[in-house]
């Protein structure tokens, strides 16, 4: 309830402040403006004509920008196909190897297919230079990886040895 002018004078004379009940006065004006804006845009939508071709082009453009996944070709490899191809590649590498062993290992996990390469064949300890046989292994792996449309993450890990002072 709003205070009468006489009650206001009493509060002011006593040095007290008067707290009004209800919402501030600008709230009503703001609510009216929002209602009118809503009505305006509803009317605009009601009287507009929708061109199906433009609507489809807009939807396609929005889908691409938001990250809609594109359909992959039927020729792309599934995770199972990649694992199978990588396993066949390893078998070929074992045949080519003198010992019948290969430094490459293939595993499947929920994250995808992992092709692991032994650190013994890739780098010297404390060095950033690859060993000569490492590039040959990579050249055998690359064709299998290139056939897929999946994301590829290359990860590497260091050893616990101290780097030479020249490399620090």
Secondary structure, DSSP 4 states (H G I P E B T S, - for coil): -PPPHHHHHHHHHTT---PPPS--HHHHHHHHHHHHHHHHHHHHHHH----HHHHHHHHHHHHHHHTPPPPPPTTSPPHHHHHHHHHHHHHHHHHHSSSS--SEEEEEETTEEEEEE-HHHHB-TT--SBPHHHHHHHHHHHHHHHT--S---------SSPPPGGG-
